[in-house]
């Protein structure tokens, strides 16, 4: 596996970003968790590789020069896969956002245990992260245990959603139907979860 910074900066200058809803960047690759259905750890490793803040900001500068519509999605498998590296990145991202007058809002993907790290949430708000995708998978703890999604059982999911929302971050919830643990009550519980949390989009 190559170091991410060994790859050239993508040729963003060849794309007219004014015609796209959002651009994309990648800070890290890999995820430490071993959810039963996911191939990311096998493909990209459980110890996420990552770029330097300077390299990532250089990519953002190229994107910004194309006068984009205003959103950039971090395509990382899990932005907090390496919390230490992400925490070091965020203050520099926040400084860059301030210097460029917050022309870009950031989106990405995280594991739900982000709710347990309020310092990271504070830094993400400062860096203008506005929307995140989370693999919630199921509101049923039995299902989460069966798929080794233990990071989603560390606090009640509705509480985690509320905490993340309180930092100005909207959630999209990835859900799975058809698990071996599903019962006649599964869809009813899923509907109740949506009503309780008011998550606007479940996919």
C-alpha positions in Angstrom: 0.0 0.0 0.0 1.4 3.4 -1.0 1.5 6.4 1.3 -1.5 8.6 0.4 0.7 11.6 0.0 2.7 9.7 -2.7 -0.3 10.0 -5.0 -0.4 13.2 -7.2 -3.0 15.8 -6.4 -6.1 14.9 -8.5 -6.5 17.0 -11.7 -9.3 19.1 -10.3 -8.4 21.9 -12.7 -9.7 19.7 -15.6 -13.2 19.7 -14.0 -15.6 22.6 -14.1 -16.8 22.3 -10.5 -19.4 24.9 -11.0 -21.5 22.2 -12.6 -21.3 19.7 -9.7 -23.1 19.7 -6.4 -19.8 18.9 -4.6 -16.2 18.0 -5.0 -14.4 15.2 -3.2 -11.1 14.8 -1.2 -9.6 12.0 0.7 -7.7 12.5 4.0 -7.4 8.8 5.2 -7.9 5.3 4.0 -8.8 2.3 6.2 -10.9 1.6 9.3 -10.1 -0.1 12.7 -13.5 -1.7 13.1 -14.4 -5.2 11.8 -18.1 -5.0 11.0 -19.2 -8.4 9.7 -20.5 -7.1 6.4 -17.7 -4.7 5.5 -14.6 -5.4 3.4 -12.8 -2.1 4.1 -10.4 -3.5 6.8 -9.3 -6.3 4.5 -8.9 -4.1 1.4 -7.3 -1.0 3.0 -6.2 -2.0 6.5 -7.2 -1.5 10.1 -4.5 1.1 10.7 -5.7 4.1 8.5 -3.1 5.8 6.4 -3.5 9.5 6.1 -2.2 12.7 4.4 -0.5 15.6 6.1 -2.6 18.6 6.8 -0.5 20.6 4.4 -1.0 18.2 1.6 -4.8 18.1 2.1 -5.1 21.9 2.2 -3.1 22.1 -1.0 -5.8 19.9 -2.6 -8.5 22.1 -1.2 -6.8 25.2 -2.6 -6.9 23.7 -6.1 -10.6 22.9 -5.6 -11.4 26.4 -4.4 -9.6 27.9 -7.4 -12.2 26.2 -9.6 -15.0 28.3 -8.0 -17.0 25.2 -6.8 -20.6 25.4 -5.7 -19.6 25.2 -2.1 -19.4 21.6 -0.8 -16.6 19.0 -0.5 -17.2 15.5 0.6 -14.5 13.6 2.4 -14.6 10.1 1.0 -12.7 8.5 3.9 -13.9 5.2 5.1 -14.1 6.6 8.6 -12.9 10.1 9.3 -12.2 9.1 12.9 -10.6 5.9 12.0 -7.4 7.5 13.3 -8.6 10.0 15.9 -5.2 11.3 16.7 -4.4 12.2 13.1 -7.9 13.7 12.5 -7.6 15.9 15.7 -4.3 17.2 14.4 -5.9 18.1 11.0 -9.0 19.8 12.3 -7.5 23.0 13.8 -5.6 23.6 10.5 -8.7 23.0 8.5 -10.6 25.5 10.7 -7.8 28.1 10.2 -7.9 27.6 6.5 -11.7 27.9 6.5 -11.4 31.2 8.3 -8.8 32.5 5.9 -11.0 31.6 2.9 -14.2 33.0 4.4 -15.8 29.7 4.8 -16.5 29.2 1.1 -16.7 25.5 1.5 -18.8 23.3 3.7 -17.5 19.8 4.5 -19.3 16.5 4.5 -18.0 13.0 5.2 -18.5 9.6 6.9 -17.9 8.7 10.5 -18.6 5.9 12.9 -21.4 6.8 15.4 -19.0 6.7 18.4 -18.1 10.2 17.3 -20.8 11.3 19.7 -18.5 10.3 22.6 -15.7 12.7 21.6 -17.0 16.2 22.1 -13.6 17.8 21.6 -13.6 16.4 18.0 -17.1 17.6 17.5 -16.1 21.1 18.6 -13.3 21.1 16.1 -15.5 19.7 13.3 -17.9 22.6 13.9 -15.1 25.1 13.8 -13.9 23.5 10.5 -17.5 23.8 9.1 -18.5 20.2 8.8 -22.2 20.4 8.3 -23.4 16.9 7.3 -22.1 13.3 8.0 -23.1 9.8 6.9 -23.2 7.2 9.7 -23.5 3.5 9.4 -26.3 3.1 12.0 -27.4 -0.2 10.4 -30.1 -1.1 13.0 -31.8 0.3 16.1 -31.8 -3.2 17.5 -28.8 -4.0 19.8 -29.1 -7.7 19.1 -28.5 -7.0 15.4 -25.5 -4.7 16.1 -23.9 -7.3 18.4 -24.4 -10.0 15.7 -22.6 -7.9 13.0 -19.8 -6.9 15.4 -20.9 -3.2 15.3 -20.0 -2.8 18.9 -19.1 0.9 18.5 -22.8 1.6 18.0 -23.7 0.1 21.3 -21.7 2.3 23.6 -24.5 4.7 24.1 -28.2 4.8 23.1 -28.3 5.7 19.4 -30.9 8.4 19.8 -28.7 10.1 22.4 -25.7 9.9 20.0 -27.8 11.5 17.2 -28.9 14.3 19.6 -25.4 15.0 20.6 -24.1 15.2 17.0 -27.0 17.4 16.0 -26.2 19.8 18.9 -23.0 20.7 17.1 -24.8 21.8 14.0 -24.1 18.5 12.1 -26.9 16.8 10.2 -27.0 13.0 9.9 -27.7 10.6 7.1 -28.2 7.1 8.5 -27.2 4.0 6.6 -29.6 1.2 7.5 -29.7 -2.6 6.7 -32.9 -4.6 6.3 -32.9 -8.3 6.0 -30.5 -9.3 8.7 -30.6 -12.7 10.3 -31.7 -11.1 13.5 -34.7 -9.3 12.0 -38.1 -10.1 13.4 -41.7 -9.1 12.8 -41.1 -6.0 14.9 -38.0 -4.8 13.1 -39.7 -2.4 10.6 -41.9 -1.0 13.4 -38.7 -0.4 15.5 -37.0 1.3 12.5 -40.0 3.6 12.0 -40.1 4.4 15.7 -36.3 5.2 15.6 -36.9 7.6 12.7 -39.7 9.4 14.5 -37.7 9.7 17.7 -34.5 11.0 16.1 -35.9 12.9 13.2 -33.0 11.8 11.0 -34.0 13.3 7.7 -32.5 10.7 5.4 -32.1 6.9 5.9 -30.6 4.9 3.1 
